[in-house]
Amino acid sequence: MRVVLAEDLFLLRDGLVRLLEAFGFEVAAAVESGPELERALAELEPDVAVVDVRLPPTHTDEGLQCALRARRERPGLPVLVLSQHVEQLYARELLADGSGGVGYLLKDRVFDAEQFVDAVRRVAAGGTAMDPQVIQQLLARRGDDRPLARLTPREREVMELMAQGRSNTAIAAKMVVTERAVAKHTANIFIKLGLEVSDDDNRRVLAVLAYLDRDR
């Protein structure tokens, strides 16, 4: 089974190559940037692509956009996204065509080699491999008529981490900001969601419930 791998961090990329080869995969290319990934997918036609979301040159969503373009050129191309982040817009697009062969794993929630290799094989076979946290975030309501639409991108990031059960300390570490900054974002979230101070209600829990509320 031939794999194209895209990961900009050398040590992680090298480790993934060694892991895949140890389990019998042929790594046709291991690249570190969006343009390299695009060329590899077009020229090598792998059985599956394992792609990080944030690649050079933009370090935003370059990897996922490349994968989407490749799937438009080659419908059904199996793509496993392996990232630290959930890029909701493009992740939804990746899943939208319904052709299968897609996966989205969070790097810090892949706990052993067998779990990862099983996900690669499932996606290559046309199945899906989705981290539960990714699914949770993709199903969160995003209607523009909701108070959630008033949140800034930074507040949404804080809200997503809150929904994962993280404390302010953990959120600050994840976002590389101070706890004071997180507290300020959290206070703004409560105000925009109309959650006033109350002796009976935990505003953090109510905010997370609002975030996770699904369309009916």
Secondary structure as GFF3:
##gff-version 3
##sequence-region A 1 216
A	DSSP	beta_strand	2	6	.	.	.	ID=ss1
A	DSSP	alpha_helix	10	22	.	.	.	ID=ss2
A	DSSP	beta_strand	26	31	.	.	.	ID=ss3
A	DSSP	alpha_helix	34	44	.	.	.	ID=ss4
A	DSSP	beta_strand	48	51	.	.	.	ID=ss5
A	DSSP	alpha_helix	62	73	.	.	.	ID=ss6
A	DSSP	beta_strand	79	83	.	.	.	ID=ss7
A	DSSP	alpha_helix	88	96	.	.	.	ID=ss8
A	DSSP	beta_strand	102	106	.	.	.	ID=ss9
A	DSSP	three_ten_helix	107	109	.	.	.	ID=ss10
A	DSSP	alpha_helix	113	124	.	.	.	ID=ss11
A	DSSP	beta_strand	128	130	.	.	.	ID=ss12
A	DSSP	alpha_helix	132	139	.	.	.	ID=ss13
A	DSSP	three_ten_helix	147	150	.	.	.	ID=ss14
A	DSSP	alpha_helix	153	163	.	.	.	ID=ss15
A	DSSP	alpha_helix	168	175	.	.	.	ID=ss16
A	DSSP	alpha_helix	179	192	.	.	.	ID=ss17
A	DSSP	alpha_helix	203	212	.	.	.	ID=ss18
###
